[in-house]
Amino acid sequence: MRTRPRVQLAISVGGSKCAYAITTGAPPAILARSPRVEWTRQPIQTIYAFVEMLARETETLLRQTDILATAFERIGVAWPGPGINGCFQATFIPGCSQGQPIASLLRSALTARFGSAVEGIPIRVMLDAVARAAGEVGPGGELNGASGSGLLVNVATGIAGAIVCEQQAMLVYPKIGENYGQFGRFLFFNKVSQKWDWRPTADGLVPSHSADEVRWTELCAGPALARRIARLCNESAFDSARLSPCVTEALGHYRAEPNDRNAVYEMTLLKLATAEAGRDAEGLFGHFVRRVAWEIGSALCVLLDVFRSSPIKRIVLAGGVGENFGFADGRGSDRFIQDIQLTVGGGVARVSRAHLGVDAEFLGLASDSFFATP
């Protein structure tokens, strides 16, 4: 007879942040969570240093909660990239341009820190968007109680998603397999024809494409939008005299065409565009935000056709961009979502924003179904 509730460790890995939680129960609940950890501000150059950071921050959370690592019955990791045979890639993480055995590396780092007692704890790594979709199915989620199939699209550092059928997030999809959710790698926008093309790969890697094509992540994900916003400010007659010093600093950073990311500057410029569009819907950024809404909406139309065998009735946008971008109307009207809905069509699928944030990933990682799947 069980004398204590199940305790699990959930780790959410993002392109610029990580977050951690301890979950328990059926249905899942969050016992404790860490603050957002901005790992891009740390001197991490290798995948080994990265997983060591994951173990170190896990220890920090355990110290704060007086929970022992040996209390974990399992560990779930929401990962921002494709996986093949247990090896996972992530464009934005050092050392992950090639697939890495994340579960094994994390186990070694945890064992080095907590001892051999953690060696046998099951560790499951899955696409972050699938975990988030599973969480959004639960209480308080945007897909909770939805009839038919739903589609979650996580627009953040990258773009990925998952289909929910009968209140279950799908881990695979016919003809694409476990990497089907890499929408940002598979959808290409032709800058000349203004059309989208869907080209999935079984291994989740980016397929070949022409110079006229840009993949969805490089068009509408957070880093791409920040670059576009900076270019718009620097190339237009935008009045920068009234901007705050942090915005001016961010614009100066992008003026030098940097290769390195700066998550703070990205968020600063995303907030700038959102605020300016809310202030003047017909101004420079009002038009920009509507353009992005059209791009996202037209991409969603392609996905609705791709997954037409599972007719989708609900589309939920999650992630930093999906949950926040373009919504700064003090009257409570979300024109960004309205414009996306207009592009998708009113009688096709209802579009909304997620509200659980990273908690959805924590709750999704606690799902029994993920650990039952080999």
C-alpha positions as semicolon CSV with decimal commas, in nm:
position;residue;x (nm);y (nm);z (nm)
1;M;0,000;0,000;0,000
2;R;0,139;0,340;-0,099
3;T;0,234;0,548;0,204
4;R;0,324;0,865;0,015
5;P;0,203;1,034;-0,304
6;R;0,396;0,988;-0,624
7;V;0,661;1,253;-0,660
8;Q;0,801;1,339;-1,002
9;L;1,052;1,585;-1,137
10;A;0,947;1,786;-1,442
11;I;1,201;1,991;-1,638
12;S;1,102;2,236;-1,910
13;V;1,388;2,322;-2,146
14;G;1,356;2,625;-2,371
15;G;1,571;2,815;-2,616
16;S;1,669;3,068;-2,348
17;K;1,523;2,943;-2,021
18;C;1,468;2,635;-1,811
19;A;1,209;2,578;-1,539
20;Y;1,159;2,295;-1,290
21;A;0,871;2,155;-1,088
22;I;0,790;1,874;-0,852
23;T;0,456;1,714;-0,936
24;T;0,241;1,451;-0,773
25;G;-0,093;1,278;-0,784
26;A;-0,348;1,155;-1,032
27;P;-0,472;1,388;-1,164
28;P;-0,134;1,562;-1,162
29;A;-0,071;1,863;-0,940
30;I;0,229;2,090;-0,894
31;L;0,382;2,074;-0,547
32;A;0,666;2,318;-0,607
33;R;0,823;2,506;-0,893
34;S;1,140;2,701;-0,960
35;P;1,162;3,053;-1,094
36;R;1,258;3,088;-1,460
37;V;1,629;3,014;-1,507
38;E;1,787;3,215;-1,790
39;W;2,051;2,965;-1,896
40;T;2,173;3,175;-2,190
41;R;2,326;3,415;-1,938
42;Q;2,548;3,136;-1,803
43;P;2,885;3,031;-1,957
44;I;2,751;2,711;-2,114
45;Q;2,941;2,593;-2,422
46;T;2,880;2,215;-2,433
47;I;2,591;1,975;-2,388
48;Y;2,772;1,832;-2,084
49;A;2,775;2,174;-1,920
50;F;2,409;2,211;-2,010
51;V;2,293;1,888;-1,842
52;E;2,516;1,971;-1,544
53;M;2,321;2,297;-1,517
54;L;1,995;2,096;-1,522
55;A;2,121;1,880;-1,236
56;R;2,248;2,180;-1,040
57;E;1,919;2,366;-1,067
58;T;1,734;2,048;-0,968
59;E;1,942;2,039;-0,651
60;T;1,853;2,404;-0,584
61;L;1,481;2,323;-0,607
62;L;1,519;2,020;-0,379
63;R;1,700;2,225;-0,116
64;Q;1,419;2,478;-0,120
65;T;1,152;2,210;-0,070
66;D;1,332;1,966;0,163
67;I;1,261;1,683;-0,080
68;L;1,521;1,415;-0,148
69;A;1,612;1,314;-0,502
70;T;1,549;0,953;-0,400
71;A;1,180;1,042;-0,363
72;F;1,142;1,080;-0,740
73;E;0,957;0,794;-0,905
74;R;1,025;0,931;-1,251
75;I;1,163;1,233;-1,434
76;G;1,013;1,402;-1,740
77;V;1,194;1,647;-1,968
78;A;1,017;1,871;-2,219
79;W;1,275;1,923;-2,493
80;P;1,271;2,185;-2,773
81;G;1,377;1,969;-3,065
82;P;1,341;1,638;-3,251
83;G;1,451;1,298;-3,128
84;I;1,551;0,977;-3,303
85;N;1,628;0,656;-3,113
86;G;1,669;0,841;-2,784
87;C;1,900;1,111;-2,922
88;F;1,765;1,466;-2,925
89;Q;1,862;1,773;-3,120
90;A;1,798;2,140;-3,038
91;T;1,907;2,425;-3,262
92;F;1,958;2,673;-2,979
93;I;2,142;2,456;-2,725
94;P;2,523;2,423;-2,732
95;G;2,639;2,087;-2,862
96;C;2,295;1,983;-2,990
97;S;2,331;2,046;-3,361
98;Q;2,365;1,667;-3,366
99;G;2,138;1,435;-3,166
100;Q;2,243;1,374;-2,806
101;P;2,131;1,102;-2,558
102;I;1,975;1,356;-2,323
103;A;1,821;1,104;-2,083
104;S;2,153;0,920;-2,037
105;L;2,350;1,242;-2,000
106;L;2,105;1,378;-1,745
107;R;2,109;1,051;-1,552
108;S;2,489;1,068;-1,529
109;A;2,478;1,429;-1,410
110;L;2,213;1,352;-1,148
111;T;2,402;1,043;-1,030
112;A;2,722;1,244;-0,992
113;R;2,531;1,493;-0,778
114;F;2,293;1,270;-0,579
115;G;2,453;0,926;-0,581
116;S;2,367;0,584;-0,719
117;A;2,018;0,582;-0,565
118;V;1,887;0,787;-0,860
119;E;2,036;0,558;-1,127
120;G;1,721;0,349;-1,172
121;I;1,470;0,635;-1,190
122;P;1,291;0,633;-1,529
123;I;1,366;0,943;-1,739
124;R;1,149;1,034;-2,037
125;V;1,238;1,309;-2,285
126;M;0,969;1,435;-2,521
127;L;0,896;1,725;-2,751
128;D;0,800;2,025;-2,537
129;A;0,491;2,103;-2,743
130;V;0,350;1,753;-2,686
131;A;0,395;1,791;-2,311
132;R;0,231;2,132;-2,322
133;A;-0,063;2,001;-2,524
134;A;-0,115;1,723;-2,270
135;G;-0,122;1,981;-1,990
136;E;-0,370;2,203;-2,175
137;V;-0,610;1,909;-2,185
138;G;-0,630;1,909;-1,805
139;P;-0,829;2,133;-1,568
140;G;-0,786;2,502;-1,649
141;G;-0,634;2,429;-1,990
142;E;-0,763;2,572;-2,316
143;L;-0,817;2,222;-2,459
144;N;-0,992;2,087;-2,152
145;G;-1,328;1,938;-2,242
146;A;-1,290;2,023;-2,611
147;S;-1,479;1,787;-2,837
148;G;-1,311;1,634;-3,140
149;S;-0,948;1,709;-3,220
150;G;-0,748;2,012;-3,113
151;L;-0,417;2,158;-3,225
152;L;-0,167;2,326;-2,994
153;V;0,104;2,538;-3,156
154;N;0,386;2,657;-2,932
155;V;0,537;2,977;-3,073
156;A;0,844;3,066;-2,869
157;T;1,217;3,042;-2,951
158;G;1,106;2,786;-3,208
159;I;0,769;2,668;-3,334
160;A;0,634;2,322;-3,265
161;G;0,299;2,166;-3,191
162;A;0,086;1,863;-3,121
163;I;-0,257;1,726;-3,197
164;V;-0,497;1,630;-2,920
165;C;-0,746;1,354;-3,003
166;E;-1,005;1,241;-2,751
167;Q;-0,831;1,446;-2,482
168;Q;-0,496;1,272;-2,541
169;A;-0,187;1,444;-2,684
170;M;-0,048;1,242;-2,973
171;L;0,315;1,136;-2,964
172;V;0,324;1,032;-3,330
173;Y;0,136;1,100;-3,649
174;P;0,103;0,871;-3,955
175;K;0,377;0,910;-4,219
176;I;0,573;1,151;-3,999
177;G;0,630;0,965;-3,672
178;E;0,742;1,106;-3,338
179;N;0,886;1,423;-3,493
180;Y;0,563;1,531;-3,661
181;G;0,533;1,830;-3,428
182;Q;0,835;2,016;-3,572
183;F;0,609;2,258;-3,758
184;G;0,865;2,537;-3,760
185;R;1,114;2,316;-3,946
186;F;0,867;2,166;-4,193
187;L;0,663;2,468;-4,304
188;F;0,829;2,701;-4,557
189;F;0,711;3,043;-4,672
190;N;0,803;3,150;-5,024
191;K;0,883;3,522;-5,011
192;V;0,808;3,562;-5,385
193;S;0,482;3,367;-5,420
194;Q;0,368;3,438;-5,061
195;K;0,267;3,070;-5,035
196;W;0,342;2,801;-4,777
197;D;0,481;2,454;-4,846
198;W;0,479;2,158;-4,604
199;R;0,786;1,931;-4,623
200;P;0,815;1,701;-4,319
201;T;1,112;1,475;-4,249
202;A;1,105;1,158;-4,040
203;D;1,418;1,256;-3,848
204;G;1,291;1,605;-3,773
205;L;1,579;1,777;-3,953
206;V;1,525;2,082;-4,174
207;P;1,478;1,977;-4,539
208;S;1,655;2,149;-4,825
209;H;1,497;2,472;-4,947
210;S;1,563;2,754;-5,190
211;A;1,691;3,103;-5,113
212;D;1,337;3,234;-5,171
213;E;1,202;3,019;-4,890
214;V;1,213;3,078;-4,517
215;R;1,102;2,825;-4,260
216;W;0,826;2,923;-4,018
217;T;1,062;2,943;-3,720
218;E;1,284;3,189;-3,905
219;L;0,981;3,401;-3,988
220;C;0,753;3,405;-3,683
221;A;0,934;3,263;-3,377
222;G;1,050;3,502;-3,104
223;P;1,412;3,558;-3,220
224;A;1,299;3,607;-3,581
225;L;1,029;3,857;-3,483
226;A;1,279;4,051;-3,272
227;R;1,513;4,081;-3,570
228;R;1,227;4,195;-3,791
229;I;1,115;4,453;-3,534
230;A;1,469;4,591;-3,504
231;R;1,502;4,611;-3,881
232;L;1,166;4,788;-3,905
233;C;1,273;5,048;-3,647
234;N;1,618;5,100;-3,793
235;E;1,501;5,129;-4,155
236;S;1,189;5,339;-4,102
237;A;1,114;5,688;-3,978
238;F;1,005;5,544;-3,643
239;D;1,036;5,804;-3,366
240;S;1,294;5,649;-3,134
241;A;1,349;5,966;-2,925
242;R;1,071;5,872;-2,683
243;L;1,190;5,513;-2,634
244;S;1,330;5,387;-2,307
245;P;1,707;5,330;-2,277
246;C;1,659;4,951;-2,274
247;V;1,476;4,964;-2,610
248;T;1,745;5,190;-2,757
249;E;2,010;4,947;-2,635
250;A;1,825;4,653;-2,789
251;L;1,796;4,828;-3,123
252;G;2,166;4,907;-3,116
253;H;2,243;4,541;-3,053
254;Y;2,058;4,433;-3,369
255;R;2,201;4,716;-3,577
256;A;2,532;4,530;-3,564
257;E;2,375;4,214;-3,716
258;P;2,479;3,988;-3,423
259;N;2,500;3,611;-3,442
260;D;2,459;3,566;-3,068
261;R;2,117;3,571;-2,906
262;N;2,007;3,799;-2,628
263;A;1,678;3,687;-2,475
264;V;1,633;4,014;-2,284
265;Y;1,662;4,220;-2,602
266;E;1,424;3,985;-2,781
267;M;1,156;4,022;-2,514
268;T;1,211;4,398;-2,503
269;L;1,142;4,436;-2,877
270;L;0,847;4,196;-2,875
271;K;0,690;4,403;-2,597
272;L;0,769;4,721;-2,790
273;A;0,582;4,602;-3,100
274;T;0,288;4,483;-2,892
275;A;0,263;4,811;-2,699
276;E;0,300;5,028;-3,011
277;A;0,037;4,827;-3,200
278;G;-0,201;4,872;-2,907
279;R;-0,131;5,246;-2,899
280;D;-0,181;5,300;-3,272
281;A;-0,353;5,022;-3,465
282;E;-0,296;5,204;-3,794
283;G;0,067;5,291;-3,727
284;L;0,388;5,116;-3,826
285;F;0,359;4,839;-3,569
286;G;-0,016;4,805;-3,603
287;H;0,045;4,699;-3,963
288;F;0,338;4,479;-3,861
289;V;0,136;4,290;-3,600
290;R;-0,146;4,236;-3,850
291;R;0,107;4,103;-4,101
292;V;0,239;3,853;-3,845
293;A;-0,119;3,751;-3,764
294;W;-0,176;3,680;-4,134
295;E;0,145;3,479;-4,155
296;I;0,052;3,266;-3,855
297;G;-0,307;3,229;-3,969
298;S;-0,212;3,123;-4,321
299;A;0,040;2,873;-4,179
300;L;-0,235;2,730;-3,958
301;C;-0,453;2,686;-4,267
302;V;-0,184;2,462;-4,414
303;L;-0,168;2,257;-4,093
304;L;-0,546;2,216;-4,091
305;D;-0,519;2,066;-4,438
306;V;-0,217;1,850;-4,347
307;F;-0,407;1,698;-4,054
308;R;-0,747;1,686;-4,222
309;S;-0,781;1,316;-4,132
310;S;-0,822;1,441;-3,773
311;P;-1,060;1,735;-3,826
312;I;-0,944;2,008;-3,587
313;K;-1,204;2,219;-3,408
314;R;-0,979;2,413;-3,168
315;I;-0,638;2,578;-3,218
316;V;-0,449;2,698;-2,912
317;L;-0,141;2,919;-2,935
318;A;0,111;2,872;-2,654
319;G;0,464;2,993;-2,576
320;G;0,599;3,342;-2,523
321;V;0,483;3,470;-2,862
322;G;0,166;3,263;-2,878
323;E;0,046;3,373;-2,535
324;N;0,156;3,738;-2,531
325;F;0,248;3,892;-2,865
326;G;0,018;4,153;-3,016
327;F;-0,219;4,181;-2,719
328;A;-0,199;4,521;-2,549
329;D;-0,551;4,651;-2,592
330;G;-0,669;4,800;-2,265
331;R;-1,028;4,739;-2,374
332;G;-0,975;4,365;-2,362
333;S;-1,008;4,306;-2,736
334;D;-0,744;4,066;-2,869
335;R;-0,713;4,194;-3,223
336;F;-0,412;3,970;-3,295
337;I;-0,618;3,655;-3,234
338;Q;-0,911;3,808;-3,421
339;D;-0,692;3,866;-3,725
340;I;-0,557;3,510;-3,708
341;Q;-0,914;3,383;-3,681
342;L;-1,014;3,592;-3,982
343;T;-0,737;3,429;-4,188
344;V;-0,821;3,077;-4,069
345;G;-1,194;3,130;-4,122
346;G;-1,473;3,166;-3,872
347;G;-1,643;2,834;-3,934
348;V;-1,331;2,617;-3,948
349;A;-1,154;2,603;-3,610
350;R;-1,169;2,839;-3,313
351;V;-0,836;3,006;-3,232
352;S;-0,742;3,109;-2,876
353;R;-0,441;3,162;-2,652
354;A;-0,317;2,925;-2,384
355;H;-0,313;3,056;-2,027
356;L;-0,133;2,793;-1,819
357;G;0,215;2,889;-1,940
358;V;0,495;2,648;-1,855
359;D;0,273;2,484;-1,591
360;A;0,107;2,303;-1,882
361;E;0,437;2,129;-1,958
362;F;0,484;2,031;-1,595
363;L;0,136;1,879;-1,579
364;G;0,173;1,714;-1,918
365;L;0,502;1,553;-1,820
366;A;0,325;1,392;-1,525
367;S;0,089;1,201;-1,754
368;D;0,103;0,823;-1,715
369;S;0,057;0,774;-2,090
370;F;0,398;0,921;-2,173
371;F;0,582;0,679;-1,948
372;A;0,378;0,385;-2,075
373;T;0,498;0,457;-2,430
374;P;0,840;0,303;-2,505
